[in-house]
Amino acid sequence: MTGEVTPGGAGVPDEVVVDARGMLCPAPVIALAKAARSLPEGARVTVLATDPAAAVDVPAWARMRGHRVLETTEDGEHLVLTVLLGPAKAR
């Protein structure tokens, strides 16, 4: 519930996980946007969220900012959304 950002793939800095479980709209998108600011184009950000609105809000944010949602799945009681970041100017 802290919006914690952690490295995702074997410490690769261009792959991070934003833990937005327990947060309500718009907090998951705000945490995602904050993490995206410091990452390069082509980085992948995975958002973990329990708010069902994230299934709509994250793709909408990605479209508006020139990013792309690669995958949306459910893992038990939370959503897992993976976003591929576009050009830095879009953030």
C-alpha positions as CSV (number, residue, x, y, z in Angstrom):
1,M,0.0,0.0,0.0
2,T,3.0,2.3,-0.1
3,G,3.5,2.6,-3.9
4,E,6.9,1.0,-3.4
5,V,9.0,0.7,-6.5
6,T,11.4,-2.2,-6.7
7,P,13.7,-3.6,-9.4
8,G,12.0,-6.3,-11.4
9,G,14.2,-8.5,-13.4
10,A,17.4,-9.6,-11.7
11,G,18.2,-6.1,-10.6
12,V,17.8,-4.7,-14.2
13,P,17.1,-1.0,-13.6
14,D,14.9,-0.8,-16.7
15,E,12.4,-3.2,-15.2
16,V,10.6,-2.1,-12.1
17,V,7.5,-3.2,-10.1
18,V,5.2,-0.6,-8.6
19,D,3.3,-2.1,-5.7
20,A,0.0,-0.2,-5.6
21,R,-2.0,-2.9,-3.8
22,G,-4.4,-1.3,-1.3
23,M,-4.4,2.0,-3.1
24,L,-7.5,3.5,-4.6
25,C,-7.9,5.6,-7.8
26,P,-5.9,7.7,-8.8
27,A,-3.0,6.6,-6.5
28,P,-1.9,3.6,-8.7
29,V,-1.6,5.8,-11.8
30,I,0.2,8.5,-9.8
31,A,2.7,5.9,-8.5
32,L,3.2,4.6,-12.0
33,A,3.8,8.0,-13.4
34,K,6.3,8.8,-10.6
35,A,8.3,5.7,-11.4
36,A,8.2,6.3,-15.2
37,R,9.8,9.7,-14.9
38,S,13.1,8.2,-13.9
39,L,13.2,5.4,-16.5
40,P,14.4,5.3,-20.1
41,E,12.3,4.6,-23.2
42,G,11.8,0.9,-23.6
43,A,11.7,0.2,-19.8
44,R,9.0,-2.0,-18.5
45,V,6.9,-1.1,-15.4
46,T,4.7,-3.7,-13.8
47,V,1.9,-2.4,-11.6
48,L,0.3,-4.5,-8.9
49,A,-3.1,-3.2,-8.0
50,T,-6.1,-4.3,-6.1
51,D,-8.4,-1.4,-7.2
52,P,-10.4,-2.7,-10.2
53,A,-10.3,0.8,-11.7
54,A,-6.6,0.3,-12.4
55,A,-7.6,-2.0,-15.3
56,V,-9.1,1.1,-17.0
57,D,-6.9,3.9,-15.6
58,V,-3.5,2.4,-16.3
59,P,-4.2,1.8,-20.1
60,A,-5.8,5.3,-20.4
61,W,-2.7,6.9,-18.8
62,A,-0.5,4.8,-21.1
63,R,-2.4,5.9,-24.3
64,M,-2.3,9.5,-23.3
65,R,1.4,9.4,-22.6
66,G,2.6,7.4,-25.6
67,H,3.2,4.2,-23.7
68,R,1.8,0.7,-24.4
69,V,0.2,-1.8,-22.0
70,L,1.8,-5.2,-22.9
71,E,-0.2,-7.4,-20.6
72,T,-3.0,-7.3,-18.0
73,T,-3.6,-10.3,-15.9
74,E,-5.0,-11.2,-12.5
75,D,-2.8,-12.9,-9.9
76,G,-5.0,-14.0,-7.0
77,E,-6.6,-10.9,-5.6
78,H,-4.7,-8.3,-7.6
79,L,-4.2,-7.1,-11.1
80,V,-0.8,-7.2,-12.8
81,L,-0.4,-4.6,-15.6
82,T,2.9,-4.4,-17.5
83,V,3.6,-1.1,-19.4
84,L,6.3,-0.5,-22.0
85,L,7.4,3.1,-21.7
86,G,7.6,5.3,-24.8
87,P,9.8,8.4,-25.4
88,A,10.8,10.4,-22.3
89,K,9.1,13.5,-23.7
90,A,5.8,11.7,-23.2
91,R,6.2,11.5,-19.4
